[in-house]
Amino acid sequence: MKYIYINDLSYFIKNHKKLIFTYILTTILYFIYNYFIQEETSSNLILETLTLNCDFKLDLWLNLIVFVLYISIHCFIALQLFINDFKNSPSNLFLRIDSRKWILCKLFSILTISILLLSISYIITIVLYLILINGNIEINVFVFIKNLIFVLLIENLVVLLYTIFSKYSFIILMVLCVVLINIFKIPTNIVSMNIYILLILYFLMFILIVMINRKLYINLFESEE
C-alpha cells in the first residue's frame, strides 16, 4: 500500500505539471479580475476567487466557468490516479494486493492530492488579498473543510461513474455531473452548505465505492486490458 501511495504522489507531480500550473494561473487571474475589473475589495473577494459562493446562474457565467474548471481539474487528476495502476499489467495487480486495500489506498491518494491542490489555491488567494488589500480575512477552517468534502464528493462520483461506464470519455462524465447537479438541484454554494450533511454524503459515497469494488474492477479490466 505504501508503494502505491508514493507512486501516486510521484505520478501526480511528474505528469500533471500543466494542470497544476493551469489551476494556479486560474486562481491568480480570477483574483485579479475580481479585484481590478469587478472592483471587489471586501472579504467576498476570497469567496468569489475560490468560487465558494457559486450558483448555477447564467448571469454569473464567469464564476460558473471557473467553478467547473476547478472541479474538472480535481476530477481529472483523481480519475487518472485511480486508473494509473491499470496501465501496466492490470491482470497481475491483485495478485500482489487485496482489492479492498487497493481501493482504500487510492481513495487516500485522491484525498491527499485534493488537500494539496485546495491548499495551494487558498494560500495564493489569501496572500494576494493580504498584499493588495491588507484587510481582515473572514474565512475559517470550516469553509475549507466543506470545500474539501464537496470536491471529494464530486471526485468520487466521477470515479464511480467511470468504473460503471468505463468506455465513456471524461468530458461526457463531467457533462453528466453538471446535468445531475441541475436535475436534482444539488447546491454548489459551498459557504451555505451544512458540513454535517456533506460528511454523511461523503461517507455514504465512500462506503458505496468500497462495497461494490469487485464489480467495478470487472468493468475496469475489460476497458483497460
C-alpha atoms as a printed R data frame, in Angstrom:
    type eleno elety resid chain resno       x       y       z
1   ATOM     1    CA   MET     A     1   0.000   0.000   0.000
2   ATOM     2    CA   LYS     A     2   2.848   2.365   0.829
3   ATOM     3    CA   TYR     A     3   4.341   1.780  -2.629
4   ATOM     4    CA   ILE     A     4   1.036   2.568  -4.365
5   ATOM     5    CA   TYR     A     5   0.600   5.754  -2.333
6   ATOM     6    CA   ILE     A     6   4.142   7.001  -3.054
7   ATOM     7    CA   ASN     A     7   3.764   6.041  -6.708
8   ATOM     8    CA   ASP     A     8   0.523   8.049  -6.941
9   ATOM     9    CA   LEU     A     9   2.149  11.160  -5.468
10  ATOM    10    CA   SER     A    10   5.120  10.798  -7.802
11  ATOM    11    CA   TYR     A    11   2.807  10.290 -10.778
12  ATOM    12    CA   PHE     A    12   0.821  13.412  -9.865
13  ATOM    13    CA   ILE     A    13   3.918  15.623  -9.604
14  ATOM    14    CA   LYS     A    14   5.635  14.281 -12.732
15  ATOM    15    CA   ASN     A    15   2.687  14.038 -15.105
16  ATOM    16    CA   HIS     A    16   0.353  16.867 -14.209
17  ATOM    17    CA   LYS     A    17   2.565  19.952 -14.103
18  ATOM    18    CA   LYS     A    18   0.466  21.679 -16.792
19  ATOM    19    CA   LEU     A    19  -2.763  21.071 -14.907
20  ATOM    20    CA   ILE     A    20  -1.215  22.308 -11.664
21  ATOM    21    CA   PHE     A    21   0.025  25.413 -13.492
22  ATOM    22    CA   THR     A    22  -3.435  25.951 -15.027
23  ATOM    23    CA   TYR     A    23  -5.021  25.627 -11.591
24  ATOM    24    CA   ILE     A    24  -2.634  28.157 -10.062
25  ATOM    25    CA   LEU     A    25  -2.840  30.565 -13.014
26  ATOM    26    CA   THR     A    26  -6.640  30.461 -12.991
27  ATOM    27    CA   THR     A    27  -6.687  31.327  -9.302
28  ATOM    28    CA   ILE     A    28  -4.345  34.293  -9.823
29  ATOM    29    CA   LEU     A    29  -6.111  35.623 -12.934
30  ATOM    30    CA   TYR     A    30  -9.569  35.272 -11.443
31  ATOM    31    CA   PHE     A    31  -8.450  37.109  -8.304
32  ATOM    32    CA   ILE     A    32  -7.031  39.914 -10.472
33  ATOM    33    CA   TYR     A    33 -10.264  40.040 -12.489
34  ATOM    34    CA   ASN     A    34 -12.434  40.314  -9.382
35  ATOM    35    CA   TYR     A    35 -10.171  42.917  -7.807
36  ATOM    36    CA   PHE     A    36  -9.431  45.200 -10.764
37  ATOM    37    CA   ILE     A    37 -12.426  44.655 -13.087
38  ATOM    38    CA   GLN     A    38 -15.211  43.904 -10.621
39  ATOM    39    CA   GLU     A    39 -13.583  46.250  -8.086
40  ATOM    40    CA   GLU     A    40 -14.339  43.817  -5.285
41  ATOM    41    CA   THR     A    41 -12.349  44.746  -2.178
42  ATOM    42    CA   SER     A    42 -14.287  43.098   0.646
43  ATOM    43    CA   SER     A    43 -13.743  39.649   2.104
44  ATOM    44    CA   ASN     A    44 -16.229  38.487  -0.532
45  ATOM    45    CA   LEU     A    45 -13.287  38.700  -2.945
46  ATOM    46    CA   ILE     A    46 -11.879  35.478  -1.495
47  ATOM    47    CA   LEU     A    47 -15.220  33.711  -1.817
48  ATOM    48    CA   GLU     A    48 -15.531  34.815  -5.436
49  ATOM    49    CA   THR     A    49 -11.993  33.811  -6.373
50  ATOM    50    CA   LEU     A    50 -12.357  30.352  -4.839
51  ATOM    51    CA   THR     A    51 -15.950  30.088  -6.205
52  ATOM    52    CA   LEU     A    52 -17.171  29.239  -2.734
53  ATOM    53    CA   ASN     A    53 -20.412  31.130  -3.366
54  ATOM    54    CA   CYS     A    54 -21.076  29.773  -6.857
55  ATOM    55    CA   ASP     A    55 -24.678  29.333  -8.015
56  ATOM    56    CA   PHE     A    56 -25.671  27.783 -11.329
57  ATOM    57    CA   LYS     A    57 -26.960  31.004 -12.878
58  ATOM    58    CA   LEU     A    58 -26.238  32.114 -16.441
59  ATOM    59    CA   ASP     A    59 -25.805  35.759 -15.433
60  ATOM    60    CA   LEU     A    60 -22.841  34.626 -13.315
61  ATOM    61    CA   TRP     A    61 -21.287  32.796 -16.250
62  ATOM    62    CA   LEU     A    62 -17.616  33.521 -15.484
63  ATOM    63    CA   ASN     A    63 -17.913  32.388 -11.884
64  ATOM    64    CA   LEU     A    64 -19.657  29.253 -13.143
65  ATOM    65    CA   ILE     A    65 -16.934  28.567 -15.723
66  ATOM    66    CA   VAL     A    66 -14.163  28.931 -13.135
67  ATOM    67    CA   PHE     A    67 -16.097  26.698 -10.727
68  ATOM    68    CA   VAL     A    68 -16.460  23.964 -13.366
69  ATOM    69    CA   LEU     A    69 -12.776  24.348 -14.326
70  ATOM    70    CA   TYR     A    70 -11.636  23.902 -10.722
71  ATOM    71    CA   ILE     A    71 -13.841  20.840 -10.260
72  ATOM    72    CA   SER     A    72 -12.828  19.390 -13.638
73  ATOM    73    CA   ILE     A    73  -9.119  19.592 -12.790
74  ATOM    74    CA   HIS     A    74  -9.733  17.906  -9.441
75  ATOM    75    CA   CYS     A    75 -11.832  15.158 -11.033
76  ATOM    76    CA   PHE     A    76  -9.467  14.556 -13.936
77  ATOM    77    CA   ILE     A    77  -6.463  14.129 -11.646
78  ATOM    78    CA   ALA     A    78  -8.482  11.917  -9.268
79  ATOM    79    CA   LEU     A    79  -9.556   9.728 -12.174
80  ATOM    80    CA   GLN     A    80  -6.008   9.494 -13.512
81  ATOM    81    CA   LEU     A    81  -4.763   8.450 -10.075
82  ATOM    82    CA   PHE     A    82  -7.497   5.846  -9.858
83  ATOM    83    CA   ILE     A    83  -6.697   4.164 -13.183
84  ATOM    84    CA   ASN     A    84  -2.927   4.675 -13.117
85  ATOM    85    CA   ASP     A    85  -2.184   1.149 -11.874
86  ATOM    86    CA   PHE     A    86  -4.162  -0.416 -14.709
87  ATOM    87    CA   LYS     A    87  -1.772   0.846 -17.356
88  ATOM    88    CA   ASN     A    88   0.873  -1.749 -16.543
89  ATOM    89    CA   SER     A    89  -0.045  -5.421 -16.149
90  ATOM    90    CA   PRO     A    90  -3.512  -4.889 -14.663
91  ATOM    91    CA   SER     A    91  -4.162  -8.632 -14.615
92  ATOM    92    CA   ASN     A    92  -1.329  -9.095 -12.075
93  ATOM    93    CA   LEU     A    93  -2.249  -6.171  -9.851
94  ATOM    94    CA   PHE     A    94  -4.418  -8.046  -7.368
95  ATOM    95    CA   LEU     A    95  -2.010 -10.934  -7.109
96  ATOM    96    CA   ARG     A    96   0.098  -8.534  -5.040
97  ATOM    97    CA   ILE     A    97  -2.572  -6.686  -3.049
98  ATOM    98    CA   ASP     A    98  -6.100  -7.246  -1.839
99  ATOM    99    CA   SER     A    99  -8.678  -5.335  -3.899
100 ATOM   100    CA   ARG     A   100 -10.223  -3.639  -0.880
101 ATOM   101    CA   LYS     A   101  -6.837  -2.412   0.356
102 ATOM   102    CA   TRP     A   102  -6.134  -1.112  -3.136
103 ATOM   103    CA   ILE     A   103  -9.337   0.916  -3.317
104 ATOM   104    CA   LEU     A   104  -8.729   2.351   0.172
105 ATOM   105    CA   CYS     A   105  -5.201   3.342  -0.821
106 ATOM   106    CA   LYS     A   106  -6.490   5.011  -3.995
107 ATOM   107    CA   LEU     A   107  -9.128   6.976  -2.114
108 ATOM   108    CA   PHE     A   108  -6.463   8.102   0.356
109 ATOM   109    CA   SER     A   109  -4.229   9.225  -2.534
110 ATOM   110    CA   ILE     A   110  -7.124  11.209  -4.000
111 ATOM   111    CA   LEU     A   111  -7.771  12.784  -0.598
112 ATOM   112    CA   THR     A   112  -4.106  13.809  -0.255
113 ATOM   113    CA   ILE     A   113  -3.920  15.397  -3.708
114 ATOM   114    CA   SER     A   114  -7.233  17.188  -3.188
115 ATOM   115    CA   ILE     A   115  -5.983  18.708   0.061
116 ATOM   116    CA   LEU     A   116  -2.753  19.763  -1.662
117 ATOM   117    CA   LEU     A   117  -4.497  21.455  -4.601
118 ATOM   118    CA   LEU     A   118  -7.063  23.227  -2.446
119 ATOM   119    CA   SER     A   119  -4.360  24.396  -0.041
120 ATOM   120    CA   ILE     A   120  -2.407  25.907  -2.942
121 ATOM   121    CA   SER     A   121  -5.444  27.860  -4.197
122 ATOM   122    CA   TYR     A   122  -6.348  29.074  -0.691
123 ATOM   123    CA   ILE     A   123  -2.788  30.156   0.117
124 ATOM   124    CA   ILE     A   124  -2.418  32.040  -3.179
125 ATOM   125    CA   THR     A   125  -5.758  33.802  -2.728
126 ATOM   126    CA   ILE     A   126  -5.097  34.786   0.879
127 ATOM   127    CA   VAL     A   127  -1.566  36.033   0.099
128 ATOM   128    CA   LEU     A   128  -2.845  38.169  -2.808
129 ATOM   129    CA   TYR     A   129  -5.621  39.515  -0.587
130 ATOM   130    CA   LEU     A   130  -3.166  40.495   2.147
131 ATOM   131    CA   ILE     A   131  -0.789  42.134  -0.353
132 ATOM   132    CA   LEU     A   132  -3.405  44.194  -2.206
133 ATOM   133    CA   ILE     A   133  -5.965  44.866   0.495
134 ATOM   134    CA   ASN     A   134  -4.368  44.044   3.843
135 ATOM   135    CA   GLY     A   135  -7.787  43.712   5.446
136 ATOM   136    CA   ASN     A   136  -9.398  41.238   7.791
137 ATOM   137    CA   ILE     A   137  -9.995  37.817   6.286
138 ATOM   138    CA   GLU     A   138 -13.422  36.430   7.170
139 ATOM   139    CA   ILE     A   139 -12.803  32.810   6.294
140 ATOM   140    CA   ASN     A   140 -12.215  29.884   8.629
141 ATOM   141    CA   VAL     A   141 -11.077  26.292   8.542
142 ATOM   142    CA   PHE     A   142 -14.667  25.005   8.364
143 ATOM   143    CA   VAL     A   143 -15.118  26.625   4.960
144 ATOM   144    CA   PHE     A   144 -12.004  24.814   3.741
145 ATOM   145    CA   ILE     A   145 -13.293  21.521   5.166
146 ATOM   146    CA   LYS     A   146 -16.676  21.985   3.486
147 ATOM   147    CA   ASN     A   147 -14.948  22.809   0.230
148 ATOM   148    CA   LEU     A   148 -12.742  19.723   0.527
149 ATOM   149    CA   ILE     A   149 -15.651  17.386   1.278
150 ATOM   150    CA   PHE     A   150 -17.669  18.798  -1.626
151 ATOM   151    CA   VAL     A   151 -14.742  18.304  -4.011
152 ATOM   152    CA   LEU     A   152 -14.220  14.748  -2.741
153 ATOM   153    CA   LEU     A   153 -17.903  14.001  -3.278
154 ATOM   154    CA   ILE     A   154 -17.749  15.095  -6.916
155 ATOM   155    CA   GLU     A   155 -14.443  13.281  -7.462
156 ATOM   156    CA   ASN     A   156 -15.822  10.046  -6.041
157 ATOM   157    CA   LEU     A   157 -18.964  10.415  -8.118
158 ATOM   158    CA   VAL     A   158 -16.858  10.722 -11.278
159 ATOM   159    CA   VAL     A   159 -14.764   7.701 -10.262
160 ATOM   160    CA   LEU     A   160 -17.929   5.722  -9.601
161 ATOM   161    CA   LEU     A   161 -19.474   6.705 -12.939
162 ATOM   162    CA   TYR     A   162 -16.251   5.912 -14.752
163 ATOM   163    CA   THR     A   163 -15.943   2.453 -13.283
164 ATOM   164    CA   ILE     A   164 -19.550   1.707 -14.186
165 ATOM   165    CA   PHE     A   165 -19.448   3.307 -17.635
166 ATOM   166    CA   SER     A   166 -15.717   2.990 -18.296
167 ATOM   167    CA   LYS     A   167 -15.988   3.254 -22.080
168 ATOM   168    CA   TYR     A   168 -17.191   6.848 -21.910
169 ATOM   169    CA   SER     A   169 -14.840   9.811 -22.074
170 ATOM   170    CA   PHE     A   170 -14.003  12.138 -19.199
171 ATOM   171    CA   ILE     A   171 -15.805  15.046 -20.886
172 ATOM   172    CA   ILE     A   172 -19.032  13.055 -21.040
173 ATOM   173    CA   LEU     A   173 -18.670  12.229 -17.356
174 ATOM   174    CA   MET     A   174 -18.261  15.890 -16.423
175 ATOM   175    CA   VAL     A   175 -21.262  16.880 -18.571
176 ATOM   176    CA   LEU     A   176 -23.258  14.149 -16.863
177 ATOM   177    CA   CYS     A   177 -22.248  15.505 -13.451
178 ATOM   178    CA   VAL     A   178 -23.348  19.014 -14.433
179 ATOM   179    CA   VAL     A   179 -26.674  17.633 -15.689
180 ATOM   180    CA   LEU     A   180 -27.197  15.726 -12.435
181 ATOM   181    CA   ILE     A   181 -26.442  18.875 -10.440
182 ATOM   182    CA   ASN     A   182 -29.119  20.751 -12.370
183 ATOM   183    CA   ILE     A   183 -31.719  17.975 -12.407
184 ATOM   184    CA   PHE     A   184 -31.507  17.245  -8.697
185 ATOM   185    CA   LYS     A   185 -30.841  20.891  -7.771
186 ATOM   186    CA   ILE     A   186 -27.645  19.939  -5.988
187 ATOM   187    CA   PRO     A   187 -26.359  23.098  -4.237
188 ATOM   188    CA   THR     A   188 -22.973  24.448  -5.299
189 ATOM   189    CA   ASN     A   189 -22.777  27.377  -2.890
190 ATOM   190    CA   ILE     A   190 -20.201  25.831  -0.583
191 ATOM   191    CA   VAL     A   191 -20.317  28.571   2.060
192 ATOM   192    CA   SER     A   192 -24.002  27.926   2.765
193 ATOM   193    CA   MET     A   193 -23.688  24.124   2.882
194 ATOM   194    CA   ASN     A   194 -24.206  22.109   6.035
195 ATOM   195    CA   ILE     A   195 -20.911  20.442   6.926
196 ATOM   196    CA   TYR     A   196 -22.631  17.519   8.667
197 ATOM   197    CA   ILE     A   197 -24.762  16.684   5.641
198 ATOM   198    CA   LEU     A   198 -21.656  16.860   3.471
199 ATOM   199    CA   LEU     A   199 -19.830  14.473   5.789
200 ATOM   200    CA   ILE     A   200 -22.728  11.996   5.758
201 ATOM   201    CA   LEU     A   201 -22.941  12.097   1.950
202 ATOM   202    CA   TYR     A   202 -19.192  11.655   1.605
203 ATOM   203    CA   PHE     A   203 -19.070   8.616   3.890
204 ATOM   204    CA   LEU     A   204 -22.060   7.088   2.089
205 ATOM   205    CA   MET     A   205 -20.269   7.541  -1.244
206 ATOM   206    CA   PHE     A   206 -17.056   6.164   0.253
207 ATOM   207    CA   ILE     A   207 -18.822   3.057   1.579
208 ATOM   208    CA   LEU     A   208 -20.633   2.556  -1.733
209 ATOM   209    CA   ILE     A   209 -17.387   2.568  -3.717
210 ATOM   210    CA   VAL     A   210 -15.703   0.137  -1.316
211 ATOM   211    CA   MET     A   211 -18.709  -2.208  -1.159
212 ATOM   212    CA   ILE     A   212 -19.144  -2.656  -4.901
213 ATOM   213    CA   ASN     A   213 -15.458  -2.544  -5.809
214 ATOM   214    CA   ARG     A   214 -15.273  -6.123  -7.111
215 ATOM   215    CA   LYS     A   215 -17.968  -5.468  -9.703
216 ATOM   216    CA   LEU     A   216 -16.274  -2.220 -10.666
217 ATOM   217    CA   TYR     A   217 -12.930  -3.946 -11.265
218 ATOM   218    CA   ILE     A   218 -14.517  -6.263 -13.801
219 ATOM   219    CA   ASN     A   219 -15.513  -3.278 -15.910
220 ATOM   220    CA   LEU     A   220 -12.094  -1.677 -15.445
221 ATOM   221    CA   PHE     A   221 -10.243  -4.794 -16.556
222 ATOM   222    CA   GLU     A   222 -12.444  -5.094 -19.632
223 ATOM   223    CA   SER     A   223 -11.762  -1.490 -20.610
224 ATOM   224    CA   GLU     A   224  -8.027  -1.385 -19.826
225 ATOM   225    CA   GLU     A   225  -6.779  -4.760 -20.990
